[in-house]
Amino acid sequence: MTSRMPHSDPEIMGLVQAEAAEYLELMNAELLSIEETGAADADWSKTLRAAHSLKGTAAATGLSAVEKTMHNFESCVEAVQSGKVELDARAFDLLYRLLDGVVCEIEAACSGKRPNLEEQTPTAAELGVVFGGNLEFEDVTRRPARPTPRAGVKRASNDEAQTLRVATGKVDRLMANVEELVQVNAGGPARIQDLQHMNQLIESVCHSLGKLAARLSNESVKDQVGNLTMLKATQSKAEEAVQSSMALVSSLRAHTRTLDTLALRLQDDIRSVRMLPLGDAFAGLPRVVRDLGRQLNKRVTLELRGGDNEMDRDLLEAIKDPLIHLLRNAVAHGVESPAERRAAGKPEISRLIIAAQGYAGGLQLEVRDDGAGVDLGKVRARAAEHDLLEDAMGLSDAEALDLIFLPGLSTADVVDKVSGRGVGLDAVREVVERCGGRIAVESKQGQGTTFQLRLPINLATMRMLLVRVGQDQFAVPINSVLRILRVASEQVRQVDAGFAIEMQGRAVPVARLDHVLGLDSTAGATCRHGLVLASGPDKVALLVDAIVGEQELVMKGLGDHLCRVDKIAGAAVLATGRIVPLLNVSDIVRHFGVHKAGQLFPEDSSVTARKRRILIVDDSITTRTLERSILEAVGYLVDVATDGEDALNKLSVETFDLMLSDVQMPRMDGIALVSRVKQSERLRNMPVVLVSSLDSDDDRRRGLEAGADAYLGKGDFRQELLLMTLDRLL
């Protein structure tokens, strides 16, 4: 085979690259299928046809290295077909390396940059050892990457070089809509003529009225008969002008509706041009999984379900690396070795699945494996070893499972190229949430793990919920909103330094949006609308003044000069021209509580203050004395009780505005006391605050479920926190 220089036309080479990608995708898919099902009765016709076509294309465009590589590939396949060679894992590795070598050579010829391969294209000697030394294999001479064009030689920019392969059906629909839009737009001049005619009528009416006014001012009463005739004629013209105006308005409305419909259709069609089927976009992933399995001495296959679902090209590019990381994570951590799978009664070949399913406004991707599941004991131990979380060993299974998203946590025993550095799943969550999506994980011991990604269809537009605080509006991705609710002051309880509401038996932190963003508080007591937002397993509630509505908005970045703004992800322009910031939900949830303090519901200043009576219940004389001195110093009237029974005796004969109680006490503890108080018809509306050294999540939950309105830990007891809690409840 003669060696020529590659074709120099960038447009021709771009077509070669696209055509080669098709052939290589097909050959990789066929090899994977044959490797999984066995080569005994394999049909190699599609593979050989693609290899031969690619060899011909390479010969025509001077890609001699590709031509020789495909010749070697054909020789290997023909040796297998003739029965001279039995395909094993080593033989498959060589065939895959031949295809990788083609990718490398085409990239070098088209872009001038040669990718780095872990293993180079097999030599004739390597192929001869496995496929037979009597075959005519050719050594491939690697041609240097095409040099950068000299000065004065124009080269296509990245934007110019990028292409989209579009189905003809989509182009046909786009063209049909454009033609219809042109026809509708052709009616514009006729509408203009109607408007001009109406203007002439109005001018005529104005002229007649002017003449009539002049005559009325100069003529006597006996001459008014002629003026009346003129007035009637003017009235007739005015009525004609009104009718013409109404007809024109109606016509323009219909015209506008048609244009709106066509514009929306065009928007959808143009957007669909950027959409790619997942089956095409993920075609290379089975090969990634297979090669990684070989590297780790595991047998793994990947199955794609729902490949006909489509996603925007930019979004696919954004989630490509996170998706590959999830697959690598599944092979490295989830999938067992063949021996372990045999011992567990499982097939030796592990199966990974990527399942895609559409839902309203987005796409759900699931990455599943049938491996051993996440070792939650090891996760807890590693989190404790690295001081990533206090009391990691006391976490529930769901909380422990979420630890795998913490930076720096890895359960791998050995650091290698695949795993062990604790970098990855935290970045996966960050990318998914930056794209307006959410990620969740489920795992069953011995059965496998599933990662669920809920993503928008594209990055250009998003369904947004518009909210208002004071005079400011903000946009929230609708995918991040779990629930919208009305929040009354009696639903809010104070826990430590923050507020919380109860939702499905769980305390959800709550704060006002203006406080979270550090804005001047302009909202009044109307701040009653709550948005429950989620980032991973964490949930928070934001209070706003009003829910403006839901819209699909075109999102814009903040630009290089504002590349990172705390809690703001971007901006959008409303139809009115108003610019609204887009809230960064993951930022808000992650840093929730780190904002200026403030009451959720400002008190009505017209209410006249009076001295409130507080009952302190604690068996410790030191604690009773400390709390009493704090409260009396700010004007409260205070009485004390030594335990729950003593408190009930005082409550039966006296009236108090609030009770402040310890939990651990003799005779009757604080939990039992709160329960008795809330069961009493007379006392149930009295606020109760528990102050205790028992400050775990379970302890707080027990106290709040018993009916306490706030729960403060003695470990971080502060005077200002106590007073702020009492101010809110009273």
N, C-alpha and C positions, 0 to 999 in steps of 0.2 A: 504494500500500500504506500502510495506516495504521500509525502508530507507537505502540506501547503499552509500558508498563513490563514488564520480565521478571517472570515468576512469582516469588513471594516464598517459596514453600514449599521448604525445603532438600531434602526428600526427593524432591519432583517434579523439582527441578533436577539432583539426583544421577542420576535415571533418564535425564533428557535428555542429560547428559554421557556416560553409558555408551552410550546408543543412538547418539549422534552419533559417538562414537569408532568404533563398528562401521561406520557408513556411510562415514566418512572413510577408514578403513583400506581398505575395499573400493575406493573411488574412486581412492585413491593407487595401489593395486596394479594396477587396470585401466589407469590412465594409463601406468604404467611398462611394462606389457606391450605396450600399443599403440605407445609410443615405441620400444620395442626391435624389434617385428615390422613396424612400418609401419602407417599409418592408412588405406591404400587400401581394404582389405576388413575394416576393424575393426568389431567388434560393440559398439556403444555402449549396448545395452539395459540391462545391469546398472548401468552408470554413471549413466544418466539416471534409472533407477528409484530408485537410492539418493539422488540429488540431489533428486528430487521428494519422496521420503519425508522427507528432512531438512528441506526447505522447509516441508512441512506441519507437522512437529513444532515448528519455529521459530515459525510463525504462531500455533499453538495456545498457546504459552507466552510470547508477547510478545517474542521475540528478532528484532526487525525487521531488524537489521543482518545476521543470518544468513539471514533470509528473502530479503532483497534480493541478497545475495551468491550464494545458490544460484540465484536467478532469472537473474542474469548468467551463471553457469556453464552453465545449461541453454541460454541463448541462444547462447553460444559453441559448444557441442557441436552444436546444431541447425544452425548456420552451416557447421560442418565436414561434417556429414552431407549437407547439401544440395549440397555441392561448391563452395560459394562461396569457401571458405577452404582453403588448403593448409597443413597443420600443419608448422611448422618449430620449431627449438629455442626461438625467442622466444615462439611461441604456447604451447608446452608450459610455458614458464616462467610465463606469465600464468595458465594454468589451475592450476598448483601454488600460485601465490601466492593465488589465490582460496580454495583449500582451507586454506591456512595462516591466512588471515584469519578463516575460520570457527572454527578452533581457538582463535584469540586471543579472539574475541568470546564464545565459550562459556565459556572459562576466566575471563574478566573477569566474566561474569554469575554464575558458580557460586562462585568463590572470592573475588571482590573484588579480585583482582590481575591486571593486564593484562600478559601476556608481552611482552618486547621483540622485535620482528621486524626482521630485517636489511632487508627490503623490505616496505613497507606493502601493504595490499590494493589491487589495481589500481583506478584511477578509471575512470569511464565513458569519458573521453576516451582513456585508454591502450588500453582494450579496443576502442574504435571504430577506432583506427588499424590494428590487426592483424586484427580479425574483421569490420570493416565498420561504417561510420558510420550506415548506415540501420537498424541494429538498435536496439531499445529497451533500452539499458543504464541502470541506475539508479546514481547516486552513493550510496555507503554512508556514512551519518553514524555516526561512532564514538561510541557512548554511553559516558559515564564509567563506570569500574568501580564495581560496587555498593559503597556506603559500608559501613564497619564498623557493625554493629548498635549502637543506642544502649544506654546502661546499662539494665539490667533486662530486655533482650531476650535470651533464651537462644539461643546458637548452638552447633551441634554441634561437639564437639571433634574433633581429627584422628582419634582412635581410633574415635569414633562415626561419622564420615563415611566412613571407609574401608570398602570393600565388596569382596567376592569373588564373581566369577561362577563358578558351579559347575555342572558337567554333571549332569543329572537322574539318570543312572546311578550316579554317586558318592553322591548323596544317598540313593537307594534302598538301596544296599548298606549305608550307614551306619545307616539306619533299621532294616533287617533285623537287623543285629548288635545294635543297642540292644534290640530286642524280644526277641531270644534271651537277651541278658544279663538282662533283667527276669525272664524265665521261670526261668532258672537261679537267680537271686537269690531267687526265691519259695520255693525249697527250703530256704532258711536256717532258717526257723522249725521245720521238721521235724527238722533236724539238732540244733537246740537242745533239742527235746523228747527226742530220743534221749539227749542228754547228761544231761538232768535225770533220766531213768530210770536211767541208769548210776550217777549220783550217789546215787540212792535205794538201789540195790543195794549200793553200797559202804558207805553209812551203816548198812544192815541188817547187813552182815557185821561191821562194827566193833562194833555193839551186841551181836551174838551173841558175839563174841570177848570182849567185856568181861564179859558174864554168865558165860561159861565160866570165865574167869580167876577170878572171885569164888567160884564154886562149888568149883573145884579147891583154892582156898586154905582153904576152910572145911569140906569134907567128907572123910570117911574113905575108905580104899581100896575098901571094899565098895560104896560108892555111885558108883563111877566108871563103871558100865555106862550110867547115864543121861547122864553127861557125854560118853561116847563117841558116843551117839546124837546129842546136840546138836552135837558136833564134826563129824560127818558131814554134818549138815544145813547147818552153817556152810560146810563145804568146798564143798558143792553150790552155795550162793549165791555163793561166791567164784569158782567156775568159770564160773557164769553171768555174773558181772560182767566177768571177763576176756574171755569171748566177745563180750559186748556192746561192750566197749571196743575189741576188735580190729575188729569190724564197723563201729563208728563211725569209727575211724581210717581204714579202707579207704574208707568213704563220703566222709569229709572230703577224702581225697587225690584221689578222682575229682572231687569238687566243685571243689577247688582247680585241678586240671588244666584243667577246663572253663572256669573263670573266667580262668585264665592265657591259654588259647587265645583266648577272646573279647576279653580286654584287648589282646592283640597285634593281633587283627584290627581292633579299633576304632582302635588307634594307627595302623595302616597306612592305614585308611580316612580318618581325620581328617587324617593327613599328606597323603594324596592330594588332599584338598580344597584344600590350599594349593599344589598343583602346577599349573603352567601349561605348556601345550605351547609348545615353542620357536618353532613357526611363528607362533603368536599374539604371543608376547613380542617377536619380532624383526621383526614385520611392517613396522615403520617404517624399518628399516635400509636397504632398497634405495633409498628416497627420499633418505636421508642421503648414500649413495654417489653417487647420480645428481647431486645438487646440488653436491657437492664437486667431482666431475668437471667439471661445467659451469664452476665457479669457476676451475678450473685449465686449462680448455680441453682436457680429456681426455674420451674417451667410455668410460664404465665402467658395467658392470652387476654386480649382486650376486645370486648364486643360493644359496638355503638348501636343504641336504640334511639329511634326518633331522629334519624339523620336528615330527614326532609324538612325539619324545622329550620328557619332562617334567622340569621343575626347580622347586625351591621358589621361591616369589615373592621372599622376602628375598634369596636367593642371586642370583636374576636381577637384582634391583635393585643388588646389590653389584658384579656384573661388567658391568653395562651400560656404564658409562663406560670401563673398560678395553677392552671389545670395540669400542666406537666409536673409541677411540684407535687400535687396531690397524687398523681399516678406513681411518681418515684417514691413518695412516702408510703403508698400502699404496698409496693413491691418490696421496699426495704424493711418496713416495720410490720405490715399487716400479714403478708403472705408467708406461710411456713415453707420449710424445705420439703422436698419430695418425701424424705423419710418421716418427718414429723406429720405430714398429711396422711401417709399410709397408716401410721400409728393411731391417728385420730379417726380413721375410717373415712377419710375424704379422698377424692380423686387426686392423683399426683399433680395434674395440671390445674393450677389455680385460675379462676376466671375473674377479671375485672370488667365492670360494666359502666359505661357512660350513658345515662338515660336522659333524654331531653323531652320536655313536655311544655307546651305553651299554657299560659294562664292570662287572665285579663291584664293587658298592658305589659306583659313581660314573658320571660322564659325561665323555666326551672331546670337546672342541670343537677343530676345526682351522680356522684362517683362512688361506686360500691366495690368492695372486695369481699371474698369469702374466706378470709384469713382468720387469725386467732382473736381479733378484736384488740382494743386498747387495754393494756395492763394498768388498771387504775391504781393499784398498789404501788407500782414502780413510778407512776406519774406523781403521786403524793410524795413518795420518798425523794424523788429528784427535786421537786419544788421545795421541800424542807431543806435538802442538802445545800441548795443554792440560795437559800433565804429569799425566794421569790414571793413568798406569801406567808403571813403569820398563821399558825395553826393549820397548816396544809393537811395534816393527818386527820383533822376533824371534819373535813369537807364531805358533803354528800356526794354520791356518784355523779350526779349531773354537774355539780360544781367542780369536781375533780376532773371530769372530762373536758371542761372548758379551759382547764389549765394548759392544754396542749397548744393553745394560741398565744401563750405568754412568750415574749422574747427571751431567748437564752435557755429554754427548756428543751431537752432532748432525752429520750429514753434509750438511745443507742448506747451499747457498751463500748463500741470502738468507733473512733473518728476516722472516716474514710472519704472517698470522693462523693459518696451518695448521701451519707447522713452522719449525725453525731455532733454537729456544731451548734445546734439549737437555733438555726436561722431558717426561716421558711414559713411556717404556718401563721406566724404573726404578720408576715408580709403578705401572705395570701388574703387574710382577712382585710388588711388595709387596702389592697388593690380592689377587692370586691366591693367594699363600702365606698371607696372613691368613685367607683363606676355607678353608684346609686343602688347597689344590691346588698344582700345579706347572706351570711353563711352560717350554717348550723351543722352539728355533727351528732350522730347516734352510733353506739357501738354495743355489741353483745358478745360476751366472752365466748370464744370458740366458734362464733358464727360470722364475724366480720364487722366492718365499719362502713358507714355511709356518710359522705359529706354532701350536704344539700346547698346549692347556690341558687338564689332567686335574683335574677338580673333583669334590667330593662331590655327592650329589643334593640335600642340604639342609644348613642351618647349625645346626639345632636339635640333631641327634644326629650323632655321628661314630663310625666304627669306630676303636677305640683299642687300642694295645698297652700293657698294664700291665707296668711293670718295677719292680724293687726294688733300692735301694741302702741297705745297713744295714737300719734299721727303716722307712725312708721309701719310699713308692710314688709313681710318676709315670706320667702317661699320655702316649703319643706317637701322633700321627695315623698310622694304618696306611698312608696314601697316601705318607707321607714315608720309610717304611722300605723300603730296597732289599733288604736281606738281614739275616738273623740267623745268627751263626756263633759257634763256640767259638774263643777266642783263647788260645794257649799262649805262654809267655814267649819261647820260641825263635822265634816268628813275628814278634816285634816288633823293629824296628830304630830306632835313633836317627838323626834327620836334623836337624842344627842343634839348636835348643833344644827340639824336640819329638820325639814318637815317631810311627812309621808302621808300617802293615802293607801287604803287597802283595796287590792284588786285581785280577785280569785284567791283569797286567803294569803296574799303576799303583800308586804309593805313595799310600796313603790315611792322612791324619793320624788318630791315635788318642789318646784320653784317657779318664780315668775320669769318670763323670758327677758324682760328688761333688766332684771337683776343678773341673770346669767351672762348677758352680753355687756354688762357694765354701763348701761344707758341711764340717763336721768329718768327717774320714775315719774311718768306722766299719767299712768293709768290710775284710775280710782278704784272704788269698791266694786266696779263692774267686771274686774278681772276674774271671771268665773269659768271661762272655757278652758278645758284641759286637753292637751294632746299627749297621748302615751306613745313615746318613741322607743325604738329598740335598736340596739347595736350588739349583735351576738346574743348572748343570753341576758344581757343587762337591759333593764327598762327604767325609764324616767318619765315624769310627767311635767310638761311645761304649761304654765298658765298664761293665757293671752286675753286681750280685750274682746276680740271678735274673730270668727271664722269668715273670711271674705268669700271663699269659693275655691273650686278646683279648676285648673286650667292646664293645657299642654303648652309648655313654654320652651323656647329655644334658649339653651344655656350657653353662656359665654364665660370664658376664663377671665381672671383678674389681670392678666398681663404680667410681663416679667418684673415690672416695678412693684407689683403687689402679689408676688407668687405665693406668699404664705401669710394669710390673715387668720388670726385666731377665730375659730368657730364659724368661719365663712368659707364656702367652697367655690362660689362664683356669683354670677348675677344674671338677671333676665330683664328684658324690656317688655312691658305690658303693651296692649293695643293703644292705651292712652298716652304712651310715651314715657310712662313712669318706670324708673329703674328700681328693681327689688333685689335685695341680696338673697342668695341661696344659703340656707343654714347647713353647716357640716355636722350631720347628726352624730357620727362616730366621735368627733371632737367634743361635742357637747356632752355626750354620755360619758366619755372617758374622763373628762375634767369636771363632772357635775359636782356642785358644791363649792368649787373654787371660784367664788364670786362674792361681791359685796353683800352683806347681810341686809335683810329688810323684811318687814312684815308682808305676808301674802295678801291680807285684806286690811287696808288702812281703816282705822276706826273712824267712826263719825264724830267729828270734833264737837258736835252740838250736844253730845251726851255728857251730862254733868257728872264729874268724878265723885265717888264717895269711898270711904274707907271700907276695905274688904276684910272679911274674917277668914283666916287660914287655920286649918287644923294640921299640926305636924304629928306624925305617928312614927316613932322609932324607939327601939329598946336601948339605944346608945345615948347616954346623957350628953356626951361630947357632940354628937351629930345634932341632937335636938337643940342644944345651946347655940351651935354655929348657925344653923338654919334660922333659928328664931331671931338672932341678932341681925342677920342679913335682911330679913323681911320687915322687922320692926323699924330698921333704919330708913326704909323707903316708905313708911307710912301704913303698912298692913297691921291689922289687929290679929294677934297670934295666940293660939292655945295649943297645948301639947297632950299627947297620949303615949303610953309606954308600949302598947301592943295592940293587936286587932280588936280584942274584946273590950279593952279600955276605950278604944276609939268608938266602937258601936254604942257603948253606954253614953258617951258625950254626944254623939250624933242623935241619939233618941230624944234628948231633952234640949239641945241647942241647934242653932242654924249656922252653917258655915258656907262660904262662897266657893271654897276649894279645899281639897285634902291632899297633903304631901306625905307619902308613906314609904317606909322601908319595905323590903320583901321578906328577908329572913328575920323572924321575930318569934318569941315563945307564945304558947297558947293558940294564937291565930296569926298566920303569916299574912303578908301583904296581898298575895294572889287571892286567898280566901276572902280577905276583907273587901277587895275590889268587887269580887263576885257578889257578896252580900249587899254592898252599896248599890250596884247596878240592878239588883233584883227588887230593890225597894221602890215603891211608887213615889215616895216623897223625896228620895235621895238620888234617883237615877240620873237626873240632869246636872248634878253637882260634878264639876271636873275633878279628875283624880290624876295626880302625877306620881309615878313610882320612881324612887331614887335608890339604886342598889349597886353593890359591888359585883353582882351577877350581871355581866354585860355581854354575854355571848348572843348570837343571833337567835338561838332557841329560847334563851331566857327572855329576850325582848318580845319574841313572838308570843310566849305564854302570857306575859303581862298585858300586851295589847289585845290578845284574844279574850282575856278575862274582862276587858272593858276599860283599861287605863287609857287616858287621853294623851299621855306622853310618858316616855321612859328615858330616864337620864342615868348614865353610869357614874358611879362614884369615882372611878379611876381617872376620869377627866372632868371632874366636877368643877364648874366655874360659876362665880357669882353672876356674871352678866348673862350666862346661858340660862340659869334658873330664873332670873328676873324677866328675861325675854319670853320664856315659856309661860310664866304666869300672866304677863301682859297679854299674850295672845289668847289664852283661855278665858281671861276675865274681861 
